[in-house]
Amino acid sequence: MVGGSTLIPDVEGALGMAGKTITRADLCEAVYRKVGLSRTESADLVEMVLAEIRERMIRGESVKLSSFGSFLVRSKGERIGRNPKTGEEVPISPRRVMVFKPSNVLKQRINGALAEDAQFDEDVERA
């Protein structure tokens, strides 16, 4: 893509978006256009995939999507924090947090897209 970058080139190609947050509706539309399912079937498929990921995460399982990345659940222990206004110490309860770790393939594609943007900017400046 010239002049912009995207993390999900197939969705952008299907929808013609750059620099936009991809929503569920956008994903459904991309499936509809690229796969050929009906809009209802496309929405159901996207919802089923997201529900499966969500349920696995709730159970504390990791979700690894090859060439994309991994969603991990990490447990954080109790710790002492500070109220920034008053400086008062406050206990922060133990909790589980979700973390996304991009794959090396995704990192390379993102950095490649950044390199393409930089090259485009240089070419525009020279013109």
N, C-alpha and C positions, 0 to 999 in steps of 0.2 A: 504494500500500500504506500502510496506517495503522499508525504506531508502529514501523516498521522500514524498512530500505532494503536493496536488493539490486543487484548489478551485472548480474545476469542475470535479469530479471523473468520471462521465459518459463520458465526452469528452475524458479524458485521457484513460479510458478503451477502448474506441472505436479507439483511435488513437495511444495509447502507448506512450504518452508524459508526461514528468515531467520537471518542471523548464523551461517551454517554454511559451511565450506569445501566447494566443489563438487568431487566426485571424478569419475573416469571412469565409475564405476558410476552416479552420479547423472545424468551426461550421457546415458548409454545409456538409463536409465529415462525421462528426459524425452523423448528421441527416440521411444522405444517408445510413450509415452502420447500425444504430440502428433502424430506422423506416422502412426502406425498400422502400422509395420513390426513384425515379430516381434522378440522380445528378442534373438535371435541376430543377425538382420539389423541391428538397431539398434546392437548392440555392434560388429559388423563395420564399419558406417558410421562410427561415432565413431573407431574404431581407424584406418581408412583416412585420415580427415581429419587426425588427429594425426600419423600416419606421414608424410603429405605435407608438413605443416608442419615436422616434425623433419628430414626429408631436405633440404628447401630450406635450413634453418638450418645444417645440417652443411656444405653446399656454400658457405656464406657469403652466401646470397641473403637479401634482406629479404622478409618476408611481410606484406602489407598487407590487412587485413580492413576494408572500408568500414564506417563508423559504429562501429567497435570500436577499432581501433588497429593499430599496426605492431610487428612483432617484427624487431629489427635485430641484426646481428652486428657488433661493433666490435672492432678490433684495438688492444690496448694494448701499448705498447713496454716494454722492460726499464726498470726503475727501481730505486732504492735505497729499501728500507724499513727499519724499525727493529723489533727485538724489544722489545715493551713491558716485559718483565720485566728484561732486562739492558741495554737501550739500545744493544745491538750492531747495527751496520748489516748488513743482509743484502740480497743482490740478489734482486729479484723478476723472474722470467722473463717474457718477452713471452708474451702469451696472447690468445685471443679470448674475448669475453664477449657474452652475449645481453642485450639491452635491450628492454623493452616501452615503447612510447610510445603512450599512449591518444589516441584521436581527440578532436577538440573536441566532437563529438556526445556521446561517452561522458562526457567531463568535465562537460558541461552536465547530462546525465542524473544523474550522481552528485551534483553540487551541487544539482540540483533535488530529489533524494531527501533530501539533508541539510536543505534548506529545509522540506520536508514534515515531516520528523522534528521540526524546531525548532517548527513551527507546532503539531504534535500535542502537544508538551511544554507549550507555552504554553496550549493549550486545556485540557489536563488540570489545570494549575495553577490556572486560573480556575474550574474546576468544583468 
